[in-house]
Amino acid sequence: MCSSNPYLRRQLSDVASGLCYLHSRDVVHGDLRGVRGYPRSRFVAVLIFGQSNILVDADGHARITDFRLAAVGSEAAPEQTSSDQRVGSQQWSAPEVLEGDPTSKETDIFSLAMVMIEVRRE
């Protein structure tokens, strides 16, 4: 349970802070996904099935990675070219993105909330 685990709380805070920083720079990540993990080596994938793009460094801090679908400013987010990419990210995607709308800061926040819900269930 996250509320009793200071490592998970800190990692979720790290992800939220990272997303806040990106948004302050007018960057939309567009594909945030993954859940928990504990530092075991220099960088460890946080989530399951190798789908996560949240990594944990040696000090236990979560880092957002994989910016291939990111958009800066008013640029349109790159199209996902593979149905596998869409399927892999559905669990964390906002409903409007699944319906074909572009990603936005708001859909990034939805994805962050899904990560938090998933961590809570672990």
C-alpha positions as CSV (number, residue, x, y, z in Angstrom):
1,M,0.0,0.0,0.0
2,C,1.4,3.3,-1.1
3,S,0.4,5.3,2.0
4,S,2.6,3.2,4.2
5,N,5.5,3.0,1.8
6,P,7.7,6.1,1.9
7,Y,9.7,4.9,-1.2
8,L,6.6,4.7,-3.3
9,R,5.3,8.1,-2.1
10,R,8.7,9.7,-2.9
11,Q,8.8,8.0,-6.4
12,L,5.2,9.2,-7.2
13,S,6.2,12.7,-6.0
14,D,9.3,12.5,-8.3
15,V,7.1,11.6,-11.3
16,A,4.6,14.4,-10.5
17,S,7.4,16.9,-10.1
18,G,9.0,15.8,-13.4
19,L,5.7,16.1,-15.2
20,C,5.1,19.5,-13.6
21,Y,8.6,20.6,-14.9
22,L,7.8,19.3,-18.4
23,H,4.5,21.1,-18.5
24,S,6.2,24.3,-17.2
25,R,8.4,24.1,-20.3
26,D,5.3,23.5,-22.5
27,V,6.2,19.9,-23.1
28,V,3.5,17.2,-23.3
29,H,5.0,13.7,-22.6
30,G,2.0,12.0,-24.3
31,D,2.7,8.4,-23.2
32,L,3.4,8.2,-19.5
33,R,3.0,4.6,-18.3
34,G,4.2,2.2,-15.6
35,V,4.1,1.4,-11.9
36,R,6.2,0.6,-9.0
37,G,9.7,-0.8,-8.4
38,Y,12.5,-0.6,-6.0
39,P,16.1,0.3,-6.8
40,R,18.2,-2.7,-7.3
41,S,20.8,-1.4,-9.7
42,R,21.8,1.9,-11.4
43,F,18.5,2.1,-13.3
44,V,15.6,-0.3,-12.9
45,A,12.4,-0.3,-14.9
46,V,9.6,0.6,-12.5
47,L,6.7,-1.2,-13.8
48,I,5.5,-4.4,-15.3
49,F,5.9,-6.2,-18.6
50,G,8.8,-3.9,-19.6
51,Q,6.2,-1.3,-20.6
52,S,7.2,1.4,-18.1
53,N,8.9,4.6,-19.0
54,I,9.4,5.5,-15.4
55,L,12.8,4.4,-14.2
56,V,14.3,4.5,-10.7
57,D,17.9,5.6,-10.2
58,A,20.4,4.2,-7.7
59,D,19.2,6.7,-5.1
60,G,15.6,5.6,-5.4
61,H,14.4,8.6,-7.4
62,A,11.9,8.1,-10.2
63,R,12.8,9.5,-13.6
64,I,10.5,10.0,-16.6
65,T,12.0,8.6,-19.9
66,D,10.9,7.7,-23.4
67,F,10.0,11.0,-25.1
68,R,9.4,9.7,-28.6
69,L,5.7,10.8,-28.4
70,A,6.4,14.1,-26.7
71,A,5.2,17.4,-28.2
72,V,6.7,20.8,-27.5
73,G,4.5,23.9,-27.5
74,S,1.8,23.9,-30.1
75,E,3.4,21.1,-32.2
76,A,1.1,18.2,-32.8
77,A,2.2,15.0,-31.0
78,P,3.7,12.4,-33.3
79,E,1.3,9.8,-34.5
80,Q,1.7,6.4,-33.0
81,T,2.8,4.2,-35.9
82,S,2.1,0.8,-34.5
83,S,-1.1,-0.8,-33.0
84,D,1.2,-2.5,-30.5
85,Q,2.2,0.9,-29.1
86,R,-1.5,1.9,-28.7
87,V,-2.3,-1.4,-27.1
88,G,0.7,-1.2,-24.7
89,S,-0.4,2.2,-23.5
90,Q,-4.2,1.8,-23.3
91,Q,-4.2,1.1,-19.6
92,W,-2.7,4.6,-18.9
93,S,-4.3,6.6,-21.7
94,A,-7.1,9.1,-21.3
95,P,-10.4,8.2,-23.0
96,E,-10.2,11.0,-25.5
97,V,-6.7,9.8,-26.6
98,L,-8.2,6.4,-27.1
99,E,-10.8,8.0,-29.3
100,G,-8.2,9.6,-31.5
101,D,-7.8,13.1,-29.9
102,P,-4.3,14.5,-29.5
103,T,-2.4,14.3,-26.2
104,S,-2.3,17.3,-23.9
105,K,-1.2,18.4,-20.5
106,E,-4.5,17.2,-19.2
107,T,-4.1,13.7,-20.8
108,D,-0.7,13.5,-19.2
109,I,-2.3,14.2,-15.8
110,F,-4.8,11.4,-16.5
111,S,-1.9,9.0,-17.2
112,L,-0.2,10.1,-14.0
113,A,-3.4,9.4,-12.1
114,M,-3.6,5.9,-13.6
115,V,0.0,5.2,-12.5
116,M,-1.0,6.3,-9.0
117,I,-4.0,4.0,-9.0
118,E,-1.9,1.1,-10.2
119,V,0.7,1.7,-7.5
120,R,-2.1,1.9,-4.9
121,R,-3.4,-1.6,-6.0
122,E,0.0,-3.2,-5.7
